Structure formats: structure tokens, C-alpha cells
């Protein structure tokens, strides 16, 4: 091995942070992860539906539901700057077992039972 040259780069997995680029290019991102046999964790549920391995992140339906409370307060006269910043309180875990099988991964039963949704 030549120590003057860096070793070749190789990823063992990918963590998709859910920015707008990867959201809108989700079919392409999921397809590339499958092509290169990379286990990938996503933020948005649609990625699991497209064939992504796992999704873990805030439950966006719950966030939208809670946002209506903010809208109501603002429409009743509250100043937005006076409203507290809230963190997500509900998170969702989705596991795609078809993708796990294609990657040669075994999902432990203890993780399956914790999932909000399992794609068979």
C-alpha cells in the first residue's frame, strides 16, 4: 500500500438528512442506494414507500396538526414572536423488510415491534 496516497473512499451506509434536494429527488436517491447496496436511513415516509430501507423522523402529520394551534392563536391576535418554539413530540419509524432482504440484512423482531409501520 502506498502511504503517500489516501485510501479509496467507500461508504458503508447513508444517512439522508431530508433536505429539499433529496426530497424532490427521492426516487433517484433510493434507486442509487439500491444500486450500490447501501443501507440508507431517510427522514420522509415516501422514501420507504419508494424502496428505502428505514425512515425515522418527526411525524409530519402531527406537526401540521399542531401548527393549526399556532395559526389559531395568531388569528386571535397573538404576536408570533411571543409564541414559544416547540419541538416535535411524536416520531415515526418505518422499516421496509423487502429492502432489508435485498440488502441481506436481518431486522430483529424487537425493532419490528417498535416500528410504526412495516412494509412487507
C-alpha positions in Angstrom: 0.0 0.0 0.0 1.3 3.4 -1.0 1.1 5.6 2.2 1.5 8.8 0.2 -1.9 8.3 -1.4 -5.1 8.3 0.6 -7.1 5.0 0.6 -10.1 4.8 -1.7 -13.3 6.2 -0.2 -16.1 3.8 0.4 -19.4 4.4 2.2 -20.9 1.6 4.3 -24.3 3.3 4.7 -26.0 6.6 4.0 -28.0 9.0 6.3 -30.3 11.2 4.3 -30.9 14.4 6.3 -34.1 15.2 4.3 -33.2 18.5 2.6 -35.3 19.7 -0.3 -32.9 18.3 -2.9 -33.1 14.7 -1.7 -36.9 15.1 -1.1 -37.6 16.1 -4.7 -35.0 13.6 -6.0 -36.1 10.8 -3.7 -36.8 8.2 -6.4 -33.3 8.8 -7.8 -31.7 8.7 -4.3 -33.4 5.5 -3.3 -32.5 3.9 -6.7 -28.9 4.8 -6.3 -28.8 3.4 -2.7 -30.3 0.2 -4.0 -27.9 0.0 -7.0 -24.8 0.3 -4.7 -26.3 -1.9 -2.0 -26.1 0.9 0.6 -28.4 0.7 3.7 -29.9 4.2 4.0 -31.9 5.9 6.6 -34.3 8.6 5.4 -36.4 11.4 7.0 -39.5 11.2 4.8 -42.0 8.3 4.7 -42.3 8.5 0.9 -38.7 7.2 0.7 -39.7 3.9 2.4 -42.6 3.6 0.0 -40.2 4.0 -2.9 -38.0 1.2 -1.5 -35.8 2.9 1.1 -34.7 0.8 4.0 -35.7 2.8 7.0 -37.3 6.1 7.9 -37.1 7.7 11.3 -38.1 11.3 12.0 -40.8 13.6 13.2 -44.4 12.6 12.4 -45.1 15.4 9.9 -48.9 14.9 10.1 -48.7 15.5 13.8 -46.5 18.6 13.2 -49.1 20.1 10.7 -51.9 19.3 13.1 -50.1 21.1 15.9 -49.3 24.1 13.6 -53.0 24.8 13.3 -53.0 25.8 17.0 -50.4 28.4 16.2 -52.4 29.7 13.3 -55.5 29.9 15.6 -53.5 31.9 18.2 -52.2 34.3 15.6 -55.6 34.8 14.0 -56.9 35.6 17.5 -54.3 38.4 17.9 -51.2 36.7 19.4 -47.9 38.0 18.2 -45.9 35.3 16.5 -42.7 36.5 18.3 -44.4 35.8 21.7 -45.3 32.2 20.9 -43.0 29.5 22.2 -40.9 27.4 19.9 -42.0 23.8 20.1 -40.0 20.6 19.3 -41.5 17.6 17.7 -43.0 15.2 20.3 -44.1 12.3 18.0 -41.7 10.4 15.8 -42.3 7.7 13.3 -40.3 4.6 12.4 -40.9 2.8 9.2 -39.0 -0.3 8.1 -39.0 -1.8 4.6 -38.4 -5.5 5.0 -38.2 -6.1 1.2 -35.3 -3.8 1.0 -33.7 -5.3 4.1 -33.9 -8.7 2.5 -32.4 -7.4 -0.8 -29.5 -5.9 1.2 -29.0 -9.2 3.1 -30.0 -7.6 6.4 -32.0 -9.2 9.2 -34.2 -6.9 11.1 -34.5 -8.0 14.7 -38.1 -8.7 16.0 -37.5 -6.2 18.8 -37.1 -3.5 16.2 -40.0 -4.6 14.1 -42.4 -4.4 17.1 -41.3 -0.8 17.8 -41.9 0.3 14.2 -45.0 2.4 13.4 -45.2 0.7 10.0 -43.5 -2.3 8.5 -43.5 -2.7 4.7 -43.6 -6.4 3.9 
